[in-house]
Every structure is written in structure tokens, then in C-alpha cells.
Amino acid sequence: MGNVIRTAPQYLMAIALLLPCGVAFAQTNTGKADPPQSRTRMDDQFAKEAASGGMAEVKLGQLAQEKGTNEAVKNFGSRMVNDHSKAADELKTAATQSNINLPSKLNAKDEATYNRLARMSGTAFDREYAKAMVTDHTQDVAEFRKEAIDGQDASIRNFASETLPTLQEHLKQAREMEKAVSGAASNNSKPSNAY
């Protein structure tokens, strides 16, 4: 019994020394930002939004080819149809590999944008289309960059990484188009007797 009493403080000392390690370990494990399941939902959400957005770009690009009065608008619309159709095929392949079901129609926001632009014509259409493309591609670049960095699903992350440079080029061209149509609008708004 004497040995037990002598070793009990040693056990208590060992437990006291190990306790902070256990607390630190528990804090490290609970400090994770996102569990893997939420990352999978993020990948799913990204893929679905990218699919819907890509469909919108194609549909709006067709509208720009039809209704645009400025050559920059028509050319940009043509590029949107080509590039986003190609990206849609690549996304379908990645989504199939990852068992993600993609939407087959536009979301409500993109449908509303299409309907609003479809009612416009002339330079008003050109200006609003260019403005919408700058806004949309600014958001796209940010979302694709985030997925390329943080995505957990390899197929979807690779799709985002490979598509990002094209979207960055689209954004650059959309800004140039916006300058071209705003310059054309200000030239058209000058009085006819201006020297």
C-alpha cells in the first residue's frame, strides 16, 4: 500500500502533464474551417452555377449577334457562343465523372437578364449587354478562381483551373467592349451641328 501511495502522485503528475496535450489536440481538430462534406456541396453548387451561367452566356451571345449594332458586341457575342459551348461540354464531362447532375435550363436571375435584354434594341442593347458581361465575368472569374484553389473534387477543380484563363480574357474583352459602346453612344449623342 505504501508503494501505491507513493506512485499515485506520479500518476497524477503524468496525467497533469498530458492533459494540455489532449486539449491542444482537441482544439486543433475542431479548428478546421470546413469538413469535407461541405466542400463537396461547394463543388456541386459551383458546377450547377457554372452550368447555368454558361447556358446564359450562350443564349445572350446569340442575342448579341442578332440584336447588337456595334461590331464589338456582335464579335463578343460570337465568342461567348463558341467558348461557353465548349466549356459546357467540358463541364458535363467533369460533372459526369463526379456524379453531379447539372441543370438543363437557366436559373431565374439569368432568365430575367435575358428577357430584359431581349426587349432592348440599338445602342441601348449594346450598352446594357456590355455592362452585363463585365458584371457577369467579374463574378465568374472570382468564383472560378475560388473553386480552382479551394475545390475538393478533382474533376471540378481542374475544370475551373483550365477555364479560368479564358474567363479572364473574356473579362478583359468585355471591358474593352464596354468602352467601345460607351464611346459610340457619346459620339451618337452629339448634336448634328457639332464641329
N, C-alpha and C positions, 0 to 999 in steps of 0.2 A: 504494500500500500504506500510505503514511503517513496518508492520509485515513481508511482503513478502521480503522486502529488508533485514530485519534482518535475516530471515531464509535462504535466498539464500546462504550466506556464509556457513551456517551449512550444506546445501545440497552439496555444492561443497566440503566441508571438508569430508563428508561421502563418496562421490564418490572418492575423492583422497585416502582415507584410503582403500577402497575396490578394487581399480584399481590394486594394486600389487598382491592381491589375485587372481584376474582373470588372470593376466599374468602368475603367478606361476602355476595356474591350467592348463592353455593352454600349458605351457611348459611341464608339467608332462604328459599330454595326448599325445603330439606329440613326446615325447621321447621314446615311445615304440619301441622295436627292430624290431619286426615282427608282422604285422597284422595277424589275424587268417587265412586269405585266403592263405598267403604264407606258413604257417605251413601245411596246407592241401596239398599244392603242394609238400612240402618237404616229407610228409608221402607217397604220391603217388610215387614220384621219388624213395624214399628208397625202397618201396615194389617192384617196377619194376626192380630196380637194383639187389635187393636180389634174386628175382626170376630168373633172367638171370644168375647171379653168381652161384646160386645153381645148375642150369642146367649144367653149365660149370663144376662145381666140380664133378657132377655125371659122365659126359661124360669123363672128364680127369681121374677120378678114374677108370673107366672101361679100359681106355687106359693103365694106370699104371699096372693094373692087367694083362693085355695082354703083354705089352712090357717091364715091369720092370725086371731087372736082380737081384736086391738086394731085399732080403726078406722084409726089412723095407719099400721099395717102394710099393711092392705088398700089404702088410698089410695096409699101409696108404691109398692106392687106394680103398681097400675094405671098409675101414671105411668111406671114402668120399661118396661112393655109398650109403651105409646104412644110414648114418647120414643126408646127404643132401637130400636124397629121403624123409625121414621122415619130415625134415624141410620144404620141398616143399609142402607136404600135409598140414602142419600146416599153412604155409603162404597162401595157397589157401583158407583155411577156414577163416582166418583173413581178407583177401582181399575181399572175398565174403560178409562178414559182413559189410565191409566198402565201398562196391560198387567200388572196384578198379579192373580194367582189367589188368591182368598180361600178359607179353609176352609169346609166345609159342615157341620161338627159341632164340638161343644165340645172344648176341649183337656182333658187328663186331670185337671188341677187343678180346673177349673170343673165337670167331671163329678163329681168326688169331693165338692165342696161341695154340688152339687145333691143327690146321693144321701144325704149326711149330713143335710141339712135335710129331705129328704122323709121320713125316718124319725122326725122330731120332730113334736110337736103342742103345742097350747096356748101358755101363756106362754113355755115353753122355746123353742118355734119362734120366737115373736115376738122374744125377746131375741137369739137366735143369728142370725136373719135381719138384724136391725138392726145387730148387730156386724159381720156380713159385709159389709153395704152401706157402712158407714163405712170399713172397711178397703179395700174394693174401690175406692170412689170417691176415696179419698185417693190411691191409686196411679194411678187413671185421670187425675185432674187433673194430677199430676206428669208423666205420660207424654205427655198431650195438650199440655201447656204446652211440653215439650221439643221435640216434633215441630213445634209452631206456630212456634217460634223457630229451630230448627236444621234442620228438614226441607229437603231439596233438591228433592224432587218437588213442583211447584207444586200439583197437584191434591190430593195427600195432605196437604200443609202447610195448604192452605186449608180442607180438611175438618176438620183438627184445630183450627184457629183458630176456625172457625164453631161447632164443637161444644163447645169449652171452656167458654163461659159456662153452657150447660145442665148440664154436668157439675159445675161449681162450685155451681150451685143444687141439684143432686141431693145433693152432699156436705152442704150446709147442712141440707137436709131430712132426710137420713139421720141426722145428729147430733141433730136435734130428735126424730125417731122413736125413736132410741136412748134419749133422756132420757124420752120418754113411756112406753116399755115397761119401762124400769128402775124408773120411779116406780110404774107399775101393779104390777110384780112385788113391790115393797116394801110397797105397800098391801095386796096379796093375802096377803102372808106374815105380817101382823099377826095375833095371836091374836084369835079371835072375841069374846072378852070384853074387848078393849082399849077404853078410853074415849077 
